[in-house]
Amino acid sequence: LVRPKTKLLRVSEALSSTGLHSFDWPGFMLSAQTGDGVRDLRRWLLTMARPGPWRVSAGVSHVQPPLVIASEVIRSHIFRCFRKELPYTLMQQNLGWTEMRNGGGRID
């Protein structure tokens, strides 16, 4: 979280004006709390969208195994424990996934 927000605006303007950033697309500042900037992002996405055939047929979904999904959830919770710094290496090992009778799962 950057406070005051004017610091972030100054950095963003400096990067944009000097060409020091290497992004192919413009950067958008969004607020999860207030929704500020979402309209601008949506407008830009709609202008960039091109009509054409879908790359994936309707009804097709990418299904990951339950163990992979559980691993991602665990990893996200581990990262939440680190306030300001993230470790360079983080290794977790989940041995398996057991489906329970009630429809839930147990990570082994």
PEUR-V60190 format. One record per helix or strand of 3 or more residues. SS is the DSSP state (A for helix, B for strand). FROM is the first residue (numbers start at 1). TO is the last residue. If there is no record, write none. Layout:
ss,from,to
SS,FROM,TO
SS,FROM,TO
//
This chain:
ss,from,to
A,5,18
A,38,48
A,66,80
B,97,99
B,105,107
//
